[in-house]
């Protein structure tokens, strides 16, 4: 059974990321950059160069990894930073999967590494336990990951198998996102599990910047199941694109030209179109500027839209009728009827193209504007 929990947290980190908790799967990485293995305690990496990752309105190409279960952007955290979300440290952004005082397990595979796999940069802690004191250790052994999708800005935390534990520790982890400071709730976007009916599979929204998740074998015992996944999805920032018709009147065809001036989210997207209600044709777009599709017959009806890398992120905006007046040297629609151009910001529908000669200028707009909310 797949359990899904979703809610919108109050924080303004990346203008209110939405959160969901789902049952997934943990896929360990074994390559990439090995930061530490066998023995590590309070280690912090230098700047790690990653593919550009959009987070809270800024694209980051470097990150810092803490052995204590979190990463930061902008600057490195201190080695003894164990509460990364409530901390007053001045790093610009933070993502915490299990923010606590962590060390390596005493035997077996234990390491911290990161690797870019497809469109995701994966940061992994494996063979981890919480620190107790210099003379005693907790009987714990578990793994987890932070996964950054640099195409669309989605953040996932995936928890792996618990080989041992959890112990009866009272040192509970902080999990979530932090912006440029620890102000709750505008810059902290976190979750919590306390002693009630809530679980790691169905956590509550954080109620303070230092909210934690109960992770213990003591009653009431709380821990995660292998594959437990937390996802923070950024809001839809709509792409900015304009569409135009490029007529070839003598040849009886036309093209559709899209000028993309902003992706909105990420740096890739898809120009999709249908001809006469047929199957959707998708064309990848990886650069700003003009993309053209066609040619189409003058009798074709073409519907086109641009969607950025965040699924479903395009804006329904302006609706307009375009009336082509007669005698202006333009391609005329058979029968002298109107050419309807329905534009939804980055979404356009083109009806009934012309067959006759003339220039390709579009004149005589009759604007029937109508605004709609974005589809997120």
C-alpha positions in Angstrom: 0.0 0.0 0.0 1.3 3.4 -0.9 0.7 6.0 1.8 0.7 9.7 0.8 0.6 12.7 3.1 0.7 16.2 1.7 0.3 19.7 3.1 1.6 23.2 2.5 3.9 24.4 5.1 3.8 28.0 6.3 7.4 28.9 5.6 8.5 31.2 2.9 11.6 29.1 2.1 11.5 29.2 -1.7 8.1 31.0 -1.5 6.3 28.2 0.4 7.5 24.8 -0.8 4.8 22.1 -0.5 5.7 18.9 1.5 4.7 15.3 0.9 5.6 12.0 2.7 5.4 8.8 0.6 6.5 5.2 0.8 9.4 4.9 -1.7 12.6 3.0 -2.1 16.2 3.6 -1.1 18.8 3.2 -3.9 22.3 3.4 -2.5 25.1 5.1 -4.4 28.6 3.7 -4.5 30.4 6.1 -6.8 30.9 9.8 -7.1 32.9 11.8 -4.6 33.9 10.1 -1.3 34.1 12.7 1.4 34.8 10.5 4.4 34.8 6.8 5.3 35.5 4.5 8.2 36.0 7.3 10.8 34.3 10.7 10.8 33.0 13.0 13.5 32.0 16.7 13.1 33.5 16.8 9.6 32.5 19.5 7.2 33.5 19.4 3.5 34.9 22.2 1.5 32.8 23.7 -1.3 31.6 20.9 -3.6 30.8 21.9 -7.2 27.4 20.6 -8.4 25.2 21.2 -11.4 23.2 24.4 -10.9 20.5 23.9 -8.4 17.6 26.4 -7.9 16.8 26.8 -4.3 14.7 29.6 -2.7 15.1 31.9 -5.7 18.8 31.4 -6.2 20.8 29.0 -8.4 23.6 27.4 -6.5 26.6 25.6 -8.0 28.4 24.7 -4.8 27.3 23.1 -1.6 28.8 22.2 1.8 28.2 18.8 3.4 28.2 18.2 7.2 28.8 14.7 8.6 25.9 15.7 11.0 23.2 14.9 8.5 22.7 18.1 6.5 24.0 20.4 3.7 24.3 24.1 3.4 24.6 26.7 0.6 26.4 30.0 0.6 28.9 29.1 3.3 30.0 26.2 5.4 28.5 25.4 8.8 30.6 24.9 12.0 31.8 21.3 12.7 29.8 21.2 16.0 26.5 22.4 14.4 23.9 19.8 15.5 20.7 21.9 15.1 21.0 23.3 11.6 17.4 24.6 11.2 17.2 26.5 14.5 20.8 27.6 14.3 21.7 31.3 14.1 24.6 30.5 11.7 24.8 32.7 8.6 24.8 30.2 5.8 22.3 31.2 3.1 20.3 28.0 2.8 20.2 24.6 4.5 18.6 21.2 3.9 18.6 18.8 6.8 17.8 15.1 6.5 18.8 14.1 10.1 20.3 17.1 11.8 22.0 15.8 15.0 25.4 14.9 16.4 26.3 11.9 14.2 29.4 9.7 13.9 30.3 6.6 12.0 29.3 3.1 13.0 32.1 1.0 14.5 32.2 -1.6 11.7 30.9 -2.5 8.3 30.4 0.0 5.5 30.3 3.6 6.7 30.9 6.6 4.5 29.6 10.0 3.4 29.6 10.6 -0.4 27.8 12.4 -3.1 27.2 11.7 -6.8 25.2 13.2 -9.7 22.9 10.6 -11.1 20.8 11.7 -14.1 19.1 14.9 -13.1 19.7 14.5 -9.4 22.7 15.2 -7.1 22.5 12.6 -4.3 24.2 13.2 -1.0 24.4 10.0 1.1 25.2 9.1 4.7 25.7 5.4 5.3 26.6 3.4 8.4 25.6 6.2 10.7 24.7 6.5 14.4 24.2 9.2 17.0 27.0 10.2 19.3 26.6 9.3 22.9 29.8 10.2 24.8 33.5 9.4 24.6 33.1 6.1 26.5 29.8 4.7 25.3 28.1 4.2 21.9 24.5 3.8 20.9 23.6 0.6 19.1 22.5 2.2 15.9 23.2 1.7 12.2 21.3 3.4 9.4 21.5 5.3 6.1 19.8 8.2 4.4 20.1 10.6 1.4 19.3 14.1 0.3 18.5 14.2 -3.4 18.5 17.5 -5.3 16.8 17.6 -8.7 18.7 20.4 -10.5 16.2 20.3 -13.4 13.2 21.4 -11.4 14.4 22.3 -7.9 12.5 19.4 -6.2 14.2 18.2 -2.9 13.8 14.7 -1.7 15.1 13.0 1.5 15.1 9.2 1.3 15.6 7.1 4.4 17.3 3.7 4.0 17.3 0.4 6.0 17.8 0.5 9.8 20.3 -2.3 10.4 20.4 -1.6 14.1 18.3 0.6 16.4 17.0 3.1 17.0 18.5 3.4 20.5 16.8 5.0 23.5 18.5 8.3 22.7 16.9 11.6 23.6 18.8 13.4 20.9 16.2 13.9 18.2 16.9 15.1 14.7 15.8 18.2 12.9 14.4 17.6 9.4 13.5 20.2 6.8 14.6 23.4 5.0 16.0 26.7 6.3 16.4 30.0 4.5 18.8 32.8 5.2 18.0 32.8 8.9 16.1 30.7 11.5 12.9 32.9 11.7 9.9 30.7 12.1 7.9 30.2 10.1 9.0 32.6 7.3 12.4 31.0 6.9 12.1 27.5 8.4 10.1 24.8 6.6 10.2 21.7 8.8 8.3 18.7 10.1 7.9 17.0 13.5 7.0 13.7 15.2 6.2 13.8 18.9 4.7 11.2 21.3 1.2 11.3 19.8 -0.4 9.3 16.9 1.9 10.9 14.3 4.6 8.8 12.7 7.5 9.2 10.4 5.1 8.1 7.6 2.7 10.9 8.6 4.6 13.7 10.3 3.1 17.0 11.5 4.2 20.4 10.2 6.8 22.0 12.4 5.5 24.4 15.0 8.9 26.0 15.9 12.3 26.4 14.3 13.6 23.7 16.7 10.9 21.1 16.0 12.3 17.5 15.9 11.2 14.0 14.9 11.1 11.4 17.6 13.5 8.6 16.7 13.8 6.1 19.5 13.2 2.6 20.7 11.7 3.8 24.0 7.9 3.9 24.3 6.3 5.3 22.3 8.9 4.0 19.8 9.1 5.9 16.6 11.3 5.4 13.5 11.1 5.2 9.7 10.5 2.3 7.3 13.0 1.6 4.6 12.3 3.8 1.6 10.4 6.5 3.5 10.6 9.6 1.3 10.0 13.3 2.1 9.6 15.6 -0.8 9.7 19.4 -0.9 8.3 20.8 -4.2 9.0 24.4 -5.2 6.1 26.6 -6.3 5.2 27.1 -9.9 7.1 30.1 -11.3 5.5 30.4 -14.7 7.6 30.5 -17.8 7.5 33.7 -20.0 6.9 33.0 -23.7 5.2 34.6 -26.6 4.0 32.8 -29.7 3.7 34.1 -33.2 2.6 32.8 -36.6 5.1 32.8 -39.5 3.1 32.6 -42.8 4.3 31.1 -46.0 1.3 32.3 -48.0 2.7 31.2 -51.4 3.5 27.8 -50.2 0.2 27.4 -48.3 1.9 26.7 -45.0 2.7 28.4 -41.7 5.1 27.8 -38.8 4.6 28.5 -35.1 7.4 30.4 -33.5 7.9 30.6 -29.7 10.2 33.2 -28.1 11.1 32.0 -24.6 12.4 34.8 -22.3 12.3 33.0 -18.9 12.0 29.3 -17.9 10.4 30.2 -14.5 11.8 27.1 -12.8 15.0 25.3 -13.8 16.7 25.7 -17.2 14.9 23.2 -19.4 11.4 22.7 -20.6 9.2 21.2 -23.3 7.4 22.8 -26.3 4.3 20.6 -26.9 1.8 20.8 -29.7 -1.0 19.0 -31.4 -2.2 19.2 -35.0 -5.9 18.8 -35.6 -6.4 17.3 -32.2 -4.0 14.5 -32.8 -1.2 13.1 -30.7 1.0 15.4 -28.7 4.5 16.1 -30.2 7.1 17.2 -27.6 10.3 19.2 -28.4 12.9 19.7 -25.7 14.0 23.3 -25.1 17.3 24.0 -23.2 18.0 27.6 -24.1 16.2 30.9 -24.1 15.3 32.4 -27.4 13.3 31.4 -30.4 12.1 27.8 -31.2 10.0 27.1 -34.3 7.8 24.2 -35.2 6.1 23.4 -38.5 5.4 23.8 -41.3 1.7 23.1 -41.1 -0.9 23.2 -43.8 -3.1 26.4 -43.9 -6.1 24.2 -43.0 -4.5 22.8 -39.9 -5.5 23.6 -36.3 -2.5 23.7 -34.1 -2.5 23.9 -30.3 0.9 24.6 -28.6 2.2 25.3 -25.1 5.4 25.5 -23.1 6.0 23.7 -19.8 9.1 24.2 -17.7 10.9 21.4 -15.8 8.4 21.5 -13.0 5.5 19.2 -14.1 2.3 21.1 -14.9 4.0 24.5 -14.5 2.5 26.8 -17.1 0.2 29.7 -16.8 -3.3 30.2 -18.2 -3.5 33.9 -18.9 -4.6 35.9 -21.8 -7.4 35.0 -24.2 -7.7 37.1 -27.4 -9.4 37.0 -30.8 -7.5 38.1 -33.8 -9.6 39.4 -36.7 -7.8 39.7 -40.0 -9.3 42.6 -41.9 -9.8 42.2 -45.6 -7.7 44.1 -48.3 -4.6 44.4 -46.2 -2.3 42.2 -48.3 -2.4 39.4 -45.7 -3.1 35.7 -46.1 -6.8 35.4 -45.9 -8.7 32.5 -44.5 -11.0 30.8 -47.0 -14.4 32.5 -46.8 -13.0 35.6 -45.2 -13.6 34.4 -41.7 -11.6 35.2 -38.6 -8.3 33.7 -37.5 -8.7 32.9 -33.8 -5.5 33.1 -31.7 -6.1 31.9 -28.2 -3.1 32.6 -26.0 -2.7 31.3 -22.5 0.6 33.1 -21.6 2.8 30.2 -22.7 -0.2 28.4 -24.2 -1.6 29.2 -27.7 -4.2 27.8 -30.0 -4.2 28.6 -33.7 -7.2 28.0 -35.9 -7.6 28.0 -39.7 -4.6 29.3 -41.5 -4.7 31.3 -44.8 -4.1 30.2 -48.3 -3.4 33.5 -50.1 -0.4 35.6 -50.5 0.6 38.7 -48.4 2.8 39.7 -45.5 2.9 37.9 -42.1 2.1 40.9 -40.0 -0.8 40.4 -37.5 -3.2 43.3 -37.3 -6.5 44.1 -35.7 -6.3 42.5 -32.3 -9.7 42.4 -30.5 -8.6 41.7 -26.9 -10.9 39.7 -24.7 -8.5 39.4 -21.7 -9.3 36.9 -19.0 -7.0 36.0 -16.1 -6.9 32.7 -14.3 -4.8 31.3 -11.5 -1.7 29.2 -12.3 -2.2 25.5 -12.4 0.3 24.1 -9.9 
